[in-house]
Amino acid sequence: MSPVPPAYQTGMTQARHTQRVGGRRPPTAARAHLPQALHAEWTKLRTVPGTYWLLAAAIALTVTVGAAVAAATRCPAGLACPVDTAKLSLTGVQLGQAVIAVLATATICGEYSTGMIRVTLSATPRRSAVLATKAAVLTVLVLAAGAIAVAGSVLAGRLILPGHGFTAARGYPPLSPADGPLLRAAVGSVLYLALIALLSLGAATIIRDSAAAIGAVLGLLYLPPVIAAVLASNPKWQQQIDRWAPANAGLTIQHTTNLHSLPISPWAGLGVLAAWAAAALLTGGLVLWLRDGLGAGILRADPPTADDDPAVHTHPGGPGHRACVPVTGRPAAGERRPKPVGRRAGARSRGRPAGPWRRKGR
């Protein structure tokens, strides 16, 4: 037999060390590929025109609805107006979250619809890394857009509400970031939008279909408030829905007055939404790992074979060992013809030439 070239021996030795042991890849290799995976996800998102349009739509819708609600609310002279001006100015978040949900579902469902997910999973075989990088890039974009939208809403409320009777003389100081409760409501609203994006990303990973994922997320966000309103005659059930539904609980972060009457405290409500988002992401990651190949995150660095390089074929060596040698056109004198493997074996069974050693017409 032909000797095994030293280069192949070295590559095979390195391959054994790069294989996973017990289903795990060395942590140093995973960390080495994480920056490249983040850069790839950032490149995909920023080169898709729909990303910027959806972010712009979320900002515009949030600010416009908040300004419209502030303009439509008045406090006549001589009457007490129990209005939470901070929450009133941030009303647009309730509609802006729908656009954020669409953006999050498109982040991964778009790749499934076009088949681009195959390239993504080939470039980053570790499924958990794929989902984590998508979540990280999406979170950064939504936090930036959410900060702009919330700042615009607060500014609109500061300019509009004093002219409609909400003045400092009547107990409504102008909206200012220096106000602790308002700052908490504003920062919490930005975090709320980011958590909605993560919840939507997890749901989209599970469902994989854009329309179905968007419908499921929007139903989860908008149906519980309707059900709670219908159950107004049953305070016990209404309180449970307001406490555990993702949107109902998360939006309590916007309240700045009468906190004692809330079914759950503002930060605890945001924590409920964070638990929903974490559960969706963990389930999505598990489904991605199971559905797209059990253990597909295992990246095996096997030695080159005939399937990998047409200039290489395999010869039997010792037990569990394959030596790779270059093909010279036909076997050497006294050497048995190697048995084709992989796609070449399938090609021979279908009557097509199976390798460079197969003569024409045979």
C-alpha positions in Angstrom: 0.0 0.0 0.0 1.0 3.6 -0.5 2.3 5.3 2.7 0.1 7.9 4.4 1.5 11.4 3.7 2.7 13.2 6.9 0.3 16.1 6.1 -2.7 13.8 6.3 -1.4 12.2 9.4 -1.1 15.6 11.0 -4.5 16.7 9.9 -6.1 13.4 11.1 -4.4 13.9 14.5 -5.8 17.4 14.7 -9.2 16.2 13.7 -9.3 13.8 16.6 -8.6 16.6 19.0 -11.2 18.9 17.4 -14.0 16.3 17.6 -16.4 16.7 20.4 -16.1 14.4 23.4 -19.5 13.5 25.0 -21.3 15.9 22.7 -19.3 18.9 23.6 -17.0 21.0 21.6 -13.9 22.6 23.2 -15.0 26.0 24.7 -12.1 27.8 23.1 -13.2 26.9 19.6 -16.8 28.0 20.3 -15.6 31.4 21.6 -13.3 31.8 18.6 -16.3 31.5 16.2 -18.6 33.7 18.2 -17.3 37.1 16.9 -17.6 35.8 13.3 -21.2 34.6 14.0 -22.1 38.0 15.5 -20.6 39.8 12.5 -22.5 37.5 10.1 -25.9 38.1 11.8 -25.2 41.9 11.9 -24.4 41.8 8.2 -27.6 39.9 7.4 -29.8 42.2 9.4 -28.3 45.5 8.2 -28.3 44.5 4.5 -32.0 43.6 4.5 -34.0 46.8 3.6 -37.0 45.6 5.6 -35.0 45.9 8.9 -34.7 49.7 8.6 -38.2 50.2 7.4 -39.6 48.1 10.3 -37.5 49.9 12.9 -38.5 53.3 11.4 -42.2 52.2 11.5 -41.9 51.1 15.1 -40.5 54.5 16.1 -43.0 56.5 14.1 -46.0 54.5 15.3 -44.9 54.7 18.9 -44.3 58.4 18.8 -47.4 59.2 16.7 -49.8 57.2 18.8 -48.4 58.6 22.0 -48.7 62.2 20.7 -52.3 61.5 19.4 -53.5 60.1 22.7 -51.9 63.0 24.6 -53.6 65.5 22.3 -57.0 63.8 22.7 -56.8 63.9 26.5 -57.9 67.1 28.3 -58.3 68.0 31.9 -61.1 70.7 32.2 -60.7 73.4 34.8 -62.3 72.7 38.1 -62.2 69.0 37.8 -59.9 66.4 39.2 -58.2 64.3 36.5 -56.8 61.0 37.8 -54.5 60.6 34.8 -51.0 59.1 34.9 -49.3 61.5 32.4 -46.2 59.3 32.0 -48.2 56.2 31.1 -50.4 58.4 28.9 -47.4 59.6 26.9 -46.1 56.1 26.5 -49.3 54.6 25.1 -47.8 54.2 21.7 -45.6 51.4 23.0 -48.7 49.1 23.0 -48.9 49.4 19.2 -45.2 49.8 18.5 -44.6 46.3 20.0 -46.5 44.8 17.0 -44.0 46.1 14.6 -41.1 44.9 16.8 -42.8 41.4 16.8 -42.9 41.4 13.0 -39.2 42.3 12.8 -38.2 39.6 15.3 -40.1 36.9 13.5 -38.7 37.9 10.2 -35.2 37.6 11.6 -35.3 33.8 11.5 -38.5 32.9 9.5 -37.1 34.8 6.5 -34.1 32.5 6.5 -36.4 29.4 6.6 -38.5 30.7 3.8 -35.5 31.4 1.5 -33.4 28.4 2.5 -30.7 30.7 3.9 -30.9 28.8 7.2 -28.9 26.0 5.7 -26.0 28.3 5.0 -26.3 29.8 8.5 -26.3 26.4 10.2 -23.4 25.2 8.0 -21.3 28.2 8.9 -22.3 28.0 12.6 -23.1 24.4 13.4 -23.7 25.0 17.1 -27.5 25.7 17.2 -27.3 27.5 20.5 -24.8 30.0 19.1 -27.0 30.7 16.1 -30.0 31.6 18.2 -27.8 33.5 20.7 -26.2 35.7 18.1 -29.5 36.4 16.5 -31.0 37.4 19.9 -28.0 39.6 20.7 -28.0 41.5 17.4 -31.8 41.9 17.5 -31.7 43.1 21.1 -29.2 45.8 20.3 -31.2 47.1 17.3 -34.5 47.1 19.3 -32.9 48.8 22.3 -31.6 51.6 20.1 -35.0 52.0 18.2 -36.9 51.8 21.5 -34.8 54.5 23.1 -35.5 56.8 20.3 -39.3 56.0 20.3 -39.6 56.4 24.0 -37.7 59.7 24.1 -39.9 61.0 21.3 -43.0 60.0 23.1 -41.9 61.7 26.4 -41.0 64.8 24.5 -44.3 64.9 22.7 -46.1 64.5 26.0 -44.1 67.3 27.6 -45.0 69.7 24.8 -48.7 68.7 24.4 -50.1 68.0 27.9 -49.5 71.4 29.6 -51.7 73.0 26.9 -54.5 70.6 27.7 -54.9 71.4 31.4 -52.1 69.2 32.8 -50.1 72.0 34.4 -47.8 72.1 37.4 -50.3 74.4 39.2 -52.8 71.5 39.1 -50.4 68.9 40.3 -49.0 67.7 37.0 -45.3 68.8 36.7 -43.8 68.7 33.2 -42.5 65.4 32.1 -38.7 65.3 32.8 -36.1 62.5 32.9 -35.0 63.9 36.2 -38.3 62.5 37.7 -37.5 59.1 39.2 -40.8 57.4 38.4 -40.8 58.7 34.8 -37.2 57.6 34.3 -38.2 54.1 35.5 -41.2 54.1 33.2 -39.1 55.2 30.2 -36.3 52.8 30.7 -38.7 50.0 31.5 -40.6 50.7 28.2 -37.4 50.3 26.3 -36.6 47.0 28.0 -40.2 45.9 27.4 -39.8 46.3 23.7 -36.5 44.3 23.8 -38.2 41.5 25.7 -41.1 41.5 23.2 -38.5 41.0 20.5 -36.9 38.1 22.3 -40.3 36.5 23.0 -41.2 36.8 19.3 -37.8 35.4 18.2 -38.3 32.4 20.4 -41.8 31.8 19.1 -40.7 32.2 15.5 -37.9 29.6 16.0 -40.5 27.1 17.3 -43.1 27.8 14.6 -40.8 28.6 11.6 -43.6 30.2 9.6 -43.8 34.0 9.5 -47.6 34.3 9.3 -48.3 31.7 12.0 -45.6 33.1 14.3 -46.8 36.7 14.0 -50.4 35.6 14.6 -49.4 33.6 17.7 -47.3 36.4 19.2 -49.9 39.1 18.5 -52.6 36.9 20.0 -50.5 36.4 23.1 -50.0 40.1 23.4 -53.4 41.5 22.6 -56.0 38.8 23.6 -55.3 38.7 27.4 -56.2 42.4 27.8 -59.4 41.8 26.0 -60.2 38.8 28.1 -59.4 40.7 31.2 -61.8 43.4 30.2 -64.5 40.9 29.5 -64.0 39.4 32.9 -64.3 42.7 34.7 -67.2 41.2 36.7 -64.8 38.6 38.1 -62.0 40.5 39.8 -60.2 37.4 40.8 -59.7 36.1 37.3 -59.0 39.5 36.0 -56.3 40.0 38.5 -54.7 36.7 37.6 -54.6 37.6 33.9 -53.1 41.0 34.7 -50.5 39.4 36.8 -49.3 36.6 34.5 -50.1 37.6 30.9 -46.9 38.9 29.3 -48.2 42.2 28.0 -50.4 43.0 31.0 -47.7 42.3 33.5 -44.9 43.9 31.4 -46.7 47.2 30.8 -47.1 47.8 34.6 -43.6 49.2 34.3 -45.2 52.4 32.8 -47.3 53.2 35.9 -46.0 56.0 38.0 -49.1 56.7 40.3 -51.4 54.5 42.4 -48.8 51.7 42.5 -50.6 50.1 45.5 -53.6 49.3 43.3 -51.6 47.3 40.7 -52.0 43.5 40.7 -48.2 43.3 40.5 -45.3 45.7 41.1 -43.7 47.4 38.0 -40.4 45.6 38.1 -42.0 42.3 39.0 -44.3 42.6 36.1 -41.3 43.2 33.8 -39.8 40.1 35.3 -42.8 38.1 34.3 -42.3 39.2 30.7 -38.6 38.3 31.0 -39.6 34.8 32.1 -41.9 34.5 29.1 -39.1 35.6 26.8 -36.6 33.2 28.4 -39.0 30.3 28.2 -39.6 31.0 24.5 -35.9 31.2 23.7 -35.0 28.1 25.6 -37.8 26.1 24.0 -36.9 27.5 20.6 -33.2 26.6 21.1 -34.2 23.0 22.1 -36.6 22.6 19.2 -33.9 24.0 16.8 -31.4 21.4 18.1 -33.8 18.5 18.0 -35.7 19.3 14.8 -32.7 20.4 12.6 -30.7 17.4 13.5 -30.2 15.8 16.9 -26.7 16.6 17.9 -26.2 18.5 14.6 -24.1 21.0 16.5 -21.3 18.4 16.6 -18.8 19.5 14.0 -16.7 16.5 13.1 -13.4 17.2 11.5 -12.9 13.8 9.8 -10.0 13.2 7.5 -10.6 13.9 3.8 -12.4 11.2 1.9 -13.5 10.6 -1.7 -16.6 12.6 -0.9 -14.7 15.6 0.2 -11.9 15.7 -2.5 -12.0 14.0 -5.9 -8.2 13.6 -5.7 -8.4 11.5 -2.6 -9.8 8.0 -1.9 -9.7 5.8 1.1 -7.9 2.5 1.8 -8.6 0.1 4.7 -6.1 0.4 7.4 -6.3 -0.7 11.0 -9.6 -1.0 12.9 -11.3 2.3 13.1 -8.6 4.0 11.1 -8.7 5.4 7.5 -5.6 6.4 5.7 -6.0 8.9 2.9 -3.7 8.7 -0.2 -3.8 10.5 -3.5 -5.2 8.7 -6.5 -2.7 7.9 -9.2 -5.2 6.8 -11.9 -5.2 3.1 -11.1 -4.1 0.8 -8.2 -0.4 0.0 -7.9 0.9 -3.4 -8.9 -0.2 -6.1 -6.5 -2.7 -3.8 -4.8 -6.4 -4.5 -4.7 -8.8 -2.1 -6.2 -10.4 -0.1 -3.3 -14.1 -0.4 -2.8 -16.0 2.9 -3.6 -17.6 4.6 -0.6 -20.2 7.3 -0.2 -21.5 9.0 -3.3 -19.2 7.1 -5.5 -20.8 3.8 -4.4 -24.2 5.3 -5.3 -22.9 6.4 -8.6 -21.6 2.9 -9.5 -24.9 1.4 -8.5 -26.6 3.7 -11.0 -24.3 2.9 -13.8 -22.2 6.1 -13.8 -18.4 6.3 -13.5 -17.6 5.8 -9.9 -14.0 7.2 -9.8 -10.9 8.1 -11.6 -9.7 4.5 -11.6 -12.8 3.4 -13.5 -12.0 3.0 -17.2 -14.2 4.4 -19.8 -16.8 1.9 -21.1 -16.6 -0.5 -18.2 
